[in-house]
Amino acid sequence: MAGPAPATTAGPAPSGGWRPARLEQRESRTATGRTLRFRVPGWPGHLPGQHVDVRLTADDGYQAVRSYSLAAPADGDTVELGVQATPGGEVSPYLAEVLPVGARVEMKGPLGGWFVWDGTFDGPLLLAAGGSGVVPLMAILRARRRVRSDAPCTLLYSVRTQDEVWYADELAAAPPFLSVRVLHTRQAPPGSARPAGRITSADLEALPAPAGSHCYVCGPTGFVEHTSDLLLAAEHPAELIRTERYG
């Protein structure tokens, strides 16, 4: 079975590793979450789970650099990022709302080699996301769908409210191999059988995640530490748990 596109399919990056990137499309995911699609000539490809650095340069020469997760498998020169606008942030609100389509930034990557799915393991996956931490996990899910893997995969997705679910339509149309469980920490939807609250050991026990599942956990630091502790307590081997955190 073929795996994801290789991470190196083009020539060497320009000096310093920065490539020009043109914004082609912006798509709303939540009230503050956006998908940004860039065209990056000479992009070398990437693996699901990797990220990039984005650099903005002001007219006076001031520069700001931030890291963003890749939301989709490699697709030629197209790079898809997930950007969550942080109130008072210097870069994310600008990217999410202001940067005009057609404008250019600079991009370096792909970066990161630990939190990746490279296609060599086609067994069961347990993916746990907190908020916008679902972005790199979506790249993994899309890659699994692309290679038509039928190995079971479970997504446990923690959000404060239903309005904060990224990729709602895509997850609602989940392929047969994927089981999606959305948990709400502040306000559960009307009629929900589970009250609002953090992930618990009972939530993990209820998942169709067989022994030996490779686990990927991404989200805010508190979420990642809490969920990783629960996975270890449930006797998931530490060597099968990979984490990515922010904030």
N, C-alpha and C positions, 0 to 999 in steps of 0.2 A: 504494500500500500504506500502510495506516495505521501510524503510529509509536506509541511509548509515550504514556501519558497525559501531558498537559501539566503543567508544574511549577506552574502557578498556576490553580486552579479554585475558590478560595474567597476570602472577604473577607480583609482585612488581619489580621495576627497581633496578639494582645494586646500591651500595652505591654511593651517589652523583647524581644518575639519568643517568649516562653516560653508554651507551651500545656500544660494538664494532660493526662497520659497514664496510662491505667489498664491494668495488666498483665492480659491476658486468657488467655494460655497460655504455658507454658514447655515446650520440647521438647529432649531430649538429642540432640546430634549426635556428640560424642566424650566421653571421660571428663571433659573440662573445658570443652567447647564446648556452647553452648546457643543455640537459637533462642527469642527472646522476641517475642511478638506483643502489641502495645498497641493500644488504641482511643484515638484522639486526635481529639476533636470539632473540626471546622473545619479538619482537615488540608488543606493546599492542593494536595497532590499532589507528586510528585517524579520525577526521571529516574533510570534505572538507573545506578549508579555513585556517586550522591550519598551523603551521610552526615548524621547529626544529632548535636547535643549533648544529653546527658542530665544533668539536675541533680537531685541528692539533697539534702534538707535535714534535718538532725538536729533532735531536740527542743530542743537548746540554740541552734539557729539556724545552726550550722556547715553550710556548703554545699560540695559537691564536684561538679565538672563533668568529664565525659569524653565523648569522641567515639566513635561506633559506626557502622559501615557498614549501609546499608539492604540487605536480602537479597532483596527481591522488588519487582516493579514496583508502581506506585501502585494502590491498591485501596480507594477510598473513605476511610473513617476508620481503616482498619487499617494499622499500621506494623509491619513485621517487621525485627528487628535480629538480628545475629549477635554474641554475646558470648563471648569466650575468657577464662576465669578465670585471672588471673595470680597465681601464688603470692606471698603477701604484699601483694597489691594492696589498695587502699583501697576501690575501687568494684566492679570486675569480679567478685570472688568473691561479693559481696553480691547483685548482680543475678543472677548465674548460679545461686545456690543458696538464698538467704535471702529475697529480696523476695517476699512472699506474692502469690498470684494475687488480683486485686482491689485491690491496693495502687496508690497513685498516685505518680508522679514528675512532673517537668517536662521538656518536650522542646522544642528549638529547631531549626528547619530548614524545608525541606531546605537543606543547605550544600554548597558545591563545585560548580563549573561546568566543570572541565577534564576530570576523569576520568569522563566520562559517555558513554553511547550514547543519542543523541536520536532515532534512527530515520531521520535524513536520509541516513545511509550504510548501504546494504543489501548491501555487498560482503563479501568474506571477512574473518573476524576470527581473530586468534591471541591467546588469553588465557593468561597465565602466572600461576599462583598459588603462593604459598608458605604452607603451613599455613592459618590462618584468613583469609588474604588472598583465599581463594576466595569469601568472602561477597559483596562487591560484584560480582564476576564472575558469581555465580549470579543476581543481579538482572538482569544483561545477558542471560544465557542464557534466563531465564524470559521476559523481554520479547521476545526473538527468537521463542521458541516461541509466545507469545501472538499475535503478528502473522503467524504462519505463514510466516516467512521461510525460504526454502530455500537461501539463500547458505551456503557452507561455513563452518564454525566449528570451531576446534581449541582444546581446553583441555589445557594442559600443567600438571600439578598435582604439586608437590613437597611431600612429607611425610616425616617422620622414619621412621615405621612405618605399616603398613596400618591400625592402630587409630586413627590421627589423621586419617583421611579424613572430611571433612564431606560430607553429602548422598550417602552411598555408594549407597543404593538408587536415588535419583533419577538419579545419574550412570550407574548400571548399566543403567538403562532409557532411555538417551540417544536422542533423536529422530534421524532419518536425517541431518539436516544437521550433527550434532555428532560429532566424533571426540575421545575422551578418552584421554589418556596419563598414567598416574600413575607418578611416579618416587619412589623411596625413598632417603633420604640416610643412614640409620643401619642399618636392617635390612630387607632385601628379603624378600618372601614366599617360602616354599619353592617351588622349581622355577622361580623367576624367571630369565629369560634375561639380565637386566641386573643387575649387582652394585650394591649400595648405593653412593651417591655423589651429588655435586652435579650439576646440569645441565651438560652439555657441548655443544660445538658439534655433535658427532655426534648428540646427541639432537634438536637443532633441525633438522638436515639430514634426519632420518627422519620429520619431521612432514609431513602433507599440507596445508601452508600455502602457498598460491600467492603469487606476487609481488604486491605491492600490498595485502597484508592489513593492516588496522589492528590494531595491537598494544596490548594492555592488560596491564600488569604490576603485581601487587599482592602485598605480603608484607613481611617484615622488611627493614630497610634493606640488609643484606648481600645478601640474595636479589635484591632489586630491582636493585641496582647490578651484580651479577654477571650477571644475566639480560639486562639492558639492554645491557651491553657485548657479550654474545654476539650479540644481535640486530643491533647495529650492525656487528659483524665479519662477520655473515652478509649484510650489505648491505641490511638493512631500513632504509628512510629514517628519519632521526631525527624528521621531522615527522609520521610515522605511529605513533610510539611514545609512549604515555601511561603515566605511572607514579603509583602511590600507595603510600606506605610508612608503616610504623609501627615503633616501638621503636628 
